[in-house]
Amino acid sequence: MAASEGHSQLVATLLQLNADPSAKDKFGNTPLNDAVRSKHDETVAVLKKSEANLAFVLPGNELGVLMCQAAFDGKLDDIQRLIQNNVDPNESDYDGRTV
């Protein structure tokens, strides 16, 4: 919850108390997933600083859907954010479309 709401200092404190940054919720989302999708870049940086191997991963074609939606909406900042978090710009959506 702290990551999805962008509470960077709280996330940092939880990590210092050995909270697992790769823990998944009942939907399969990690704190990094929530922070990236919620556009909390400072929180993303805190999470990545704690564990360099964290990856933004979503099941199926959800990464491609996010990329295509950002392209459709003309949101360059969203596309850049996804690419900075190691999303391949060639990810395809459920119809095989890419950005």
N, C-alpha and C positions, 0 to 999 in steps of 0.2 A: 504494500500500500504506500509506503513512504516513497519508493521509487516512482510509482505511477503518478503520485501527486507532486513530484519534484522537490521533495524535502531533502536536499543534498546533505545538510549537516546531520540530519537524523540518520540518513543512509550511512554516512561516514562513521557515526557513532555505533550503529548496529554492526557494521563490518569490523570495527575495533573489538566488539564484544563477540566476535566469531560467528556472526550470522552468515549463512551460506549464500553467496551471491549468485549461485547457479540453481538455487531451489526453484521448483516449479509449483505454480498454483494448480487448482483443479482443472483449469483450462489449458495447462501445459505452457503457460507463460512464465518467463523469468523476470526478475527485476529489470534487467537490461532491455528486454523486449518492451516492457511497459514504459520505461523511461524514453526509449527511442520513439515509440509510437505516440507518446504524449508530448514529444518535442522538448524534453527536459535535458538539454545538452550538458548542463553542469552536472546533473546527476549521473548521466552517462559517463562523464569523465571520472567521477568519483568511483563508480563501479569498475571501470576499466583499469584505473590506477590500482585497485585492490587485487585484481586478477586479470592479467594481460590476455589470457586465453578465452575470456568470455566472448561469446559470439551471438549475434542477433540472428536467430533462426526461428522460422515459423513453419508449420506443417503444410504439405501440399503446395499449392500455387499461391499461397497468401503473400509471399514476398513480391511475386510478379504482379499480383493484384494491387498491392500498395504502390509499386513503381508506376503501373499504368494509370492508376487513379490520380497520382500526383502529376503525371504528364498530361492527362486529360484536363485537369484543373489548372494547368499552367503554373504549378508550384515548384519552381526551381529549387527553392530552399529545402523542400521536402525530399526531392530527388538527391540533392547534395548530402543531406543528412543520412539518407539510406546508404548511399555509396560510401560515405565516411565510416559507416558501420558495417562495411564489407558485404553489402548486398550487390550482387552482380547486376549491372545494368541490362544484361541479357536475360534476366529472369522473365519467364513468361507467365501470363495469367491463365485462367482456366480455358481460354479459347486459343492459347498459343501465341497471343499478342505480346509484344515487348514495347518498351518505350521508344 
